[in-house]
Amino acid sequence: MSMEALILAYVVSFLAGLSGLAIYSELRRKSFGPSSAEDRIFRCKNCGLVYTDDVDVDRSRCSQCGRLNDAIQF
C-alpha cells in the first residue's frame, strides 16, 4: 500500500467519523431540545403585556387589564 493511499484512507475515515458525530449530535439535539410552541403570541395594546394563547384563538383577553387583543403577525 502506498503512502498516498494510507493518507487518503486516514482522511476519509476521519471525515466519516466527524460526519457521523455531527449527525448523532443533531439527532440528540432535536429529540431533547425544546419543541416549538403551537401557541399564538399576543401583546396588549393597553398595558404592553406579552402573553400566549391557543392556536385556535383569534383574539385573546389580557390577564392584567382585560383588554381583547389580536395576535402578533411575524
N, CA, C and O of each residue as an XYZ file, in Angstrom:
296
protein
N       0.848     -1.167      0.000
C       0.000      0.000      0.000
C       0.898      1.236      0.000
O       1.855      1.331      0.769
N       0.570      2.167     -0.869
C       1.407      3.351     -0.991
C       1.072      4.366      0.099
O       0.040      4.280      0.765
N       1.964      5.315      0.255
C       1.798      6.350      1.270
C       0.568      7.225      0.976
O      -0.136      7.633      1.900
N       0.307      7.516     -0.318
C      -0.849      8.313     -0.693
C      -2.151      7.608     -0.323
O      -3.092      8.253      0.139
N      -2.212      6.312     -0.518
C      -3.414      5.544     -0.191
C      -3.648      5.529      1.319
O      -4.796      5.595      1.758
N      -2.592      5.444      2.118
C      -2.736      5.466      3.573
C      -3.242      6.821      4.059
O      -4.114      6.894      4.924
N      -2.695      7.874      3.503
C      -3.133      9.218      3.891
C      -4.593      9.429      3.481
O      -5.379      9.979      4.253
N      -4.957      8.996      2.275
C      -6.330      9.120      1.812
C      -7.285      8.329      2.713
O      -8.351      8.829      3.073
N      -6.914      7.115      3.073
C      -7.759      6.303      3.956
C      -7.905      6.968      5.323
O      -8.992      6.957      5.899
N      -6.836      7.541      5.842
C      -6.890      8.221      7.133
C      -7.811      9.439      7.069
O      -8.634      9.636      7.963
N      -7.686     10.249      6.037
C      -8.509     11.455      5.905
C      -9.977     11.082      5.702
O     -10.854     11.696      6.310
N     -10.254     10.099      4.869
C     -11.629      9.681      4.607
C     -12.259      9.104      5.874
O     -13.414      9.406      6.172
N     -11.530      8.288      6.621
C     -12.084      7.719      7.851
C     -12.301      8.815      8.900
O     -13.285      8.766      9.639
N     -11.409      9.791      8.979
C     -11.576     10.903      9.907
C     -12.809     11.720      9.560
O     -13.590     12.060     10.449
N     -13.000     12.046      8.278
C     -14.165     12.813      7.854
C     -15.462     12.030      8.038
O     -16.489     12.612      8.389
N     -15.428     10.718      7.805
C     -16.614      9.891      8.016
C     -16.984      9.861      9.504
O     -18.163      9.946      9.847
N     -16.006      9.742     10.371
C     -16.276      9.761     11.809
C     -16.807     11.103     12.267
O     -17.727     11.164     13.083
N     -16.238     12.173     11.751
C     -16.698     13.515     12.092
C     -18.127     13.752     11.597
O     -18.927     14.362     12.305
N     -18.455     13.284     10.404
C     -19.809     13.408      9.873
C     -20.797     12.592     10.703
O     -21.902     13.056     10.987
N     -20.412     11.402     11.087
C     -21.269     10.571     11.932
C     -21.525     11.220     13.276
O     -22.646     11.177     13.783
N     -20.500     11.821     13.858
C     -20.653     12.511     15.132
C     -21.576     13.719     14.998
O     -22.382     13.978     15.892
N     -21.475     14.451     13.910
C     -22.340     15.611     13.679
C     -23.794     15.181     13.509
O     -24.692     15.828     14.048
N     -24.034     14.115     12.780
C     -25.400     13.615     12.588
C     -25.977     13.125     13.910
O     -27.135     13.405     14.219
N     -25.184     12.397     14.692
C     -25.631     11.912     16.005
C     -25.956     13.079     16.931
O     -26.967     13.053     17.634
N     -25.110     14.092     16.935
C     -25.328     15.260     17.783
C     -26.605     16.001     17.374
O     -27.363     16.441     18.239
N     -26.850     16.141     16.088
C     -28.049     16.819     15.608
C     -29.310     16.038     15.971
O     -30.315     16.640     16.349
N     -29.276     14.730     15.864
C     -30.431     13.915     16.236
C     -30.720     14.023     17.732
O     -31.884     14.095     18.127
N     -29.688     14.036     18.563
C     -29.890     14.181     20.012
C     -30.434     15.566     20.347
O     -31.291     15.695     21.222
N     -29.952     16.600     19.665
C     -30.423     17.946     19.929
C     -31.910     18.071     19.586
O     -32.663     18.714     20.317
N     -32.330     17.464     18.487
C     -33.731     17.536     18.085
C     -34.629     16.756     19.036
O     -35.749     17.185     19.314
N     -34.164     15.626     19.538
C     -35.021     14.814     20.388
C     -35.105     15.351     21.812
O     -36.128     15.157     22.470
N     -34.066     16.020     22.313
C     -34.078     16.523     23.679
C     -34.299     18.023     23.776
O     -34.567     18.530     24.865
N     -34.198     18.729     22.694
C     -34.367     20.176     22.714
C     -35.830     20.556     22.859
O     -36.718     19.732     22.640
N     -36.075     21.786     23.223
C     -37.461     22.218     23.360
C     -38.143     22.290     22.001
O     -37.548     22.732     21.018
N     -39.382     21.858     21.958
C     -40.116     21.904     20.696
C     -40.746     23.283     20.537
O     -40.999     23.992     21.511
N     -40.984     23.629     19.313
C     -41.595     24.937     19.081
C     -43.036     24.914     19.571
O     -43.764     23.945     19.356
N     -43.425     25.971     20.217
C     -44.764     26.050     20.779
C     -45.788     26.264     19.669
O     -45.516     26.943     18.679
N     -46.942     25.685     19.845
C     -48.017     25.837     18.878
C     -48.943     26.985     19.264
O     -50.023     27.121     18.690
N     -48.543     27.808     20.221
C     -49.372     28.906     20.700
C     -49.184     30.159     19.852
O     -48.180     30.314     19.157
N     -50.163     31.040     19.924
C     -50.059     32.351     19.299
C     -49.553     33.348     20.319
O     -49.802     33.203     21.516
N     -48.845     34.356     19.850
C     -48.285     35.378     20.729
C     -49.131     36.638     20.617
O     -49.468     37.083     19.519
N     -49.466     37.204     21.768
C     -50.283     38.407     21.840
C     -49.523     39.481     22.614
O     -48.745     39.175     23.517
N     -49.755     40.738     22.253
C     -49.217     41.875     23.008
C     -50.361     42.836     23.268
O     -51.042     43.287     22.347
N     -50.556     43.140     24.537
C     -51.649     44.019     24.932
C     -51.335     45.455     24.509
O     -50.250     45.970     24.779
N     -52.296     46.088     23.845
C     -52.113     47.471     23.399
C     -52.330     48.465     24.525
O     -51.967     49.635     24.403
N     -52.920     48.005     25.620
C     -53.195     48.881     26.747
C     -52.032     48.883     27.748
O     -51.511     49.947     28.084
N     -51.626     47.715     28.221
C     -50.594     47.650     29.264
C     -49.249     47.135     28.767
O     -48.264     47.226     29.499
N     -49.169     46.595     27.544
C     -47.904     46.143     26.975
C     -47.498     44.728     27.342
O     -46.398     44.304     26.989
N     -48.350     43.979     28.040
C     -48.036     42.606     28.432
C     -47.941     41.717     27.195
O     -48.787     41.794     26.304
N     -46.913     40.876     27.141
C     -46.766     39.894     26.074
C     -47.133     38.541     26.657
O     -46.589     38.143     27.688
N     -48.058     37.823     26.004
C     -48.531     36.544     26.512
C     -48.909     35.638     25.351
O     -48.972     36.085     24.206
N     -49.159     34.372     25.641
C     -49.522     33.404     24.614
C     -50.900     32.829     24.904
O     -51.385     32.861     26.035
N     -51.516     32.300     23.849
C     -52.793     31.625     23.974
C     -52.859     30.550     22.889
O     -51.948     30.450     22.067
N     -53.909     29.755     22.876
C     -54.032     28.647     21.938
C     -54.048     29.121     20.490
O     -54.327     30.285     20.201
N     -53.742     28.188     19.585
C     -53.681     28.487     18.156
C     -55.059     28.850     17.605
O     -55.169     29.697     16.719
N     -56.094     28.221     18.118
C     -57.429     28.441     17.564
C     -58.083     29.739     18.038
O     -59.214     30.028     17.649
N     -57.401     30.521     18.866
C     -57.938     31.779     19.386
C     -57.458     32.936     18.501
O     -56.255     33.131     18.324
N     -58.412     33.704     17.944
C     -58.046     34.852     17.119
C     -57.810     36.102     17.959
O     -56.905     36.887     17.675
N     -58.621     36.281     18.985
C     -58.482     37.419     19.900
C     -58.441     36.863     21.313
O     -59.209     35.967     21.663
N     -57.546     37.399     22.115
C     -57.372     36.898     23.468
C     -57.452     38.046     24.469
O     -57.043     39.170     24.180
N     -57.984     37.745     25.643
C     -58.137     38.747     26.687
C     -56.862     38.798     27.529
O     -56.350     37.765     27.959
N     -56.353     40.017     27.759
C     -55.156     40.243     28.570
C     -55.459     39.865     30.020
O     -56.515     40.213     30.548
N     -54.536     39.157     30.657
C     -54.751     38.729     32.035
C     -54.536     39.863     33.039
O     -54.987     39.760     34.180
N     -53.862     40.936     32.642
C     -53.628     42.050     33.571
C     -54.739     43.092     33.528
O     -55.252     43.494     34.572
N     -55.116     43.536     32.322
C     -56.084     44.632     32.235
C     -57.414     44.229     31.616
O     -58.380     44.987     31.700
N     -57.490     43.044     30.991
C     -58.752     42.557     30.459
C     -59.088     42.998     29.046
O     -60.185     42.705     28.570
N     -58.203     43.680     28.365
C     -58.472     44.155     27.010
C     -58.316     43.006     26.008
O     -57.422     42.173     26.157
N     -59.183     42.957     24.988
C     -59.061     41.971     23.925
C     -58.006     42.439     22.935
O     -57.986     43.604     22.538
N     -57.123     41.515     22.537
C     -56.022     41.854     21.633
C     -55.953     40.856     20.490
O     -56.348     39.698     20.630
N     -55.440     41.330     19.345
C     -55.194     40.471     18.201
C     -53.802     39.858     18.324
O     -52.926     40.394     19.003
N     -53.620     38.718     17.650
C     -52.325     38.044     17.668
C     -51.286     38.839     16.895
O     -51.613     39.550     15.945
N     -50.036     38.713     17.308
C     -48.926     39.373     16.608
C     -48.614     38.574     15.353
O     -48.499     37.349     15.409
N     -48.478     39.246     14.233
C     -48.112     38.609     12.970
C     -46.636     38.870     12.696
O     -46.208     40.024     12.663
N     -45.852     37.807     12.498
C     -44.427     37.941     12.208
C     -44.192     37.875     10.727
O     -43.050     37.970     10.278
